[in-house]
Amino acid sequence: MKQKRYYLLSFIIPIITMVLLYLSVGVIGGNKNILTVDLANQYVEFFGALKDILSGITSPFYTFSKTLGGNFFGIMTYYLLSPFNILLILFNKIDIPKFILIINILKIGTSGLTSYVFFNKKFNESKLSLIFSITYSLMAYNIAYSQNIMWLDGVIMLPLIFLGVDKLIDKKPLLFYISLTLSIIFNYYIGYMSCISSLLYYLY
């Protein structure tokens, strides 16, 4: 039971921290938002198109909303394959900025959880692992690159990939294969970086 509490804390503490942070700067309950740069200029429209796909209005393979019409699957494979995006079903298109904020916070919380799993398995020290996992989830990369929200899935998967490398060395490769494959599917740009990272970790 005590162990389960640490898993929960590794997820909840980063979420509470981010909520308090966004409250303090006016993103929550104020007139500010996290929609900056490409997140405001491109990704909101992509999520709008994904909402239409999930609602059965348009096809995931072709859309007429792309200039004169064209293939949408390429955009999906880079920007929209995060499993968190299925939550878009619960939101109206007008609420997409709120949806983006919520999954941003959830992804940061989830990265705390997966990193806790890795650190606890590696060091078998719950309190220390909790501190490391909170630090990992709230690192500058996660905050700065919240504008590229599709990249945060790689941060979530990396601890599981590293844990998979440990098991691979013990001749139990399944976790490594699954976690690395999912990382590549969720976002192949960060996925190939995870491949490089896993190689470096393996050599280490």
Buried (B, 14 or more C-beta within 10 A) or exposed (E): EEEEEBBEBBBBBBBEBBBEBBEEEEBBEEEEBBBEEBBBEEBBBBBBBBBBBBEEEBEBEEBEEEEEEEEBEEBBEEBBBBEBBEEBEEBEBEEBBEBBBBBBBBBBBBBBBBBBBBBBBBEEEBEEBBBBBBEBBBBEBBBEBBBBBBBBBBBBBBBBBBBBBBBBEEEEEEBBEBBBEBBBBBBBEBBEBBBEBBEEBEEE
